[in-house]
Amino acid sequence: MRHGESKIVLWKDKEWSQIDGECCRVVDFSPIGARIGPDGKVWSVDKTTPYASITIECEKLGKNIVGYITHQMDFQHLWAAFKERTVREGEEVIIFWTKKNYKRGVFLPAVFMPKLWVMVCPKGAFELMTNNAYKPELTGEARWNAMKPIIEWKPPVMK
């Protein structure tokens, strides 16, 4: 295995919590047990199969991390980015997984809540977000504009 690569699998919140609040780039989205029909509803093969898997990279854990998507809204947001809108040349998908950023007054336990904030950003946004030494000539508003989301899907229960 090369330096920076990983064989880490994120299935349950306990595993995902290793990257709580970390910026991650999604390099692959693969529906497994679900799809979204023409009516916009999620169709799932059963209640135990994950909706999809994603392959991500993040500074903290490295590359080739496989994460399983088990929340319907998280799946819908990834589907919207990859299947409905599609990721174009010069773009990348960035996610933040968190269960610490819920609005006040949300009373369901975090286990039942969506946890992914999905963004389509300009290519290079991941490096700009995770490496202050990357393109140091970009500062202030110019740096923000180079990494700000083109479109995003954030669960309504998140701040």
N, C-alpha and C positions, 0 to 999 in steps of 0.2 A: 504494500500500500504506500502511495506517495504521501509526502508531508502535506498536511492540510485536508486530506480526504478522510471520510468517516464511514463507518458502518452502523451508525446510530439510527435507531428506529423510535419514532415518537408515536405512541398509540394512545395512552391515557394521559390525563392532566398531569400526573406525577412526572412523566417523561417530558411532556411539553413545557412544564414549568421551568426547566433548565434554561429556556430562552424567553421567559416572560419579559416582555417589553423590548426584546432585541429585534433589530432590523434584519430581515431575511429576504434573500432573493429566491423566487420560485423559478426553477429551471425546467420543471416538468409538472404537468397536471394530468392525471389519468383517472377518469371515472372508473369505478369498480362495480359497485352494486346499485348504481343509480343513474338517472338521466332526468332531464327536464323536458316534459312533453310540450306539444304546441299550445296547450292551455296555460303554460307557465307553472304547472304543478310538478313537484318532484315525484318521480316514480322510482321506487326502491324495490329490490328483489326480496328483501326481508329486513327484520329489525336488528339483526346482528352483524350483517356485512357492512363495513364502512362504505360511505358514499363514494369516496375517491382516495387516491394517494397523491401526495406531492413530493417532489424532490426539491430540497432547498439547500442553500448555503448561507451560513451566518458566521460572523467573526468568532463568536464564542465556541462553536462546535465544529466548524470546518465545512467541508463540501460533502455532497452525496448523502445527505441526511434524508431519510424517508419519513414522512409524516402522514398519518392516516386521518382523514376528515370524517368525523362522526356526528357533526352537528349540521342539521339541514340548512340553516341560514349561511353557515360558513361555506357549505357546498354551493349554494345558490350564488354567492358572491364570486367564488372562483369560476364557476360555470359562466357567469356573466362576463368576466374578464377574458377567459380563454376561448369560450365557445360562441358566445353571442357577439361580443364586441370584436374579439380576436386581438392578439398582441401583434402590433405591426413592427416592421423593421425600424430600428432606432428606439425601441421601447423595451421595458422590462417590468415584470410584476414583482412588487415588494409587498411583504406582509409583516404585520406585527401580531404576535400571539400574546394575549394578555387576559388575565382574570382579575387584574388590579385596577382597571380603569372604568368601572361601571358607575353610572350616575347614581346620585343619592335617591333613595326611595325605591330602588330595585330590590324586590324581596325574595325572588327565587334564588336558591343556592347556585353558586357559580357553575356547578357541574351541569346544570340544565341550560346554561346561557351560551350564546355564541361567543367565540373568543378571537376571531380573526378580523383584522382591519386589512382589507385588500386594496392595493393601489396600483394603477398602471402609471409608470413614470418614464421620463426620458432615459435612454440607455446611459449608463454611467452614474445614475442616481444612487445606486447601492454603494459604490465607492465613495461618492461625495458624503453620504450619510454615515459611513463607517470609518473613514480614513481622512482625518483633517489635513494630512500631508498631500492628499490627492488633489491635483489642480489648485495649488495654493494661490494662484493668480485670481481665482474666483473668490470673491468675498462679498459679504453682505447680501444685498438684494440679487445681485448677479448669481451668486452661489445658490440662493433659494430658488430662483427661477430655473436653474439648471437641474434641480432635483425635485421640484414640487410636482405633486400628482397631476396627471392629465385628467384622470377620472379616478374616483375612489368609491368603495363600498364599505361603509362603517356601520356596524349594528346600531340601531337606534338606542339601545340600552347603554352604549358607551359614551363617555364624555367626549 
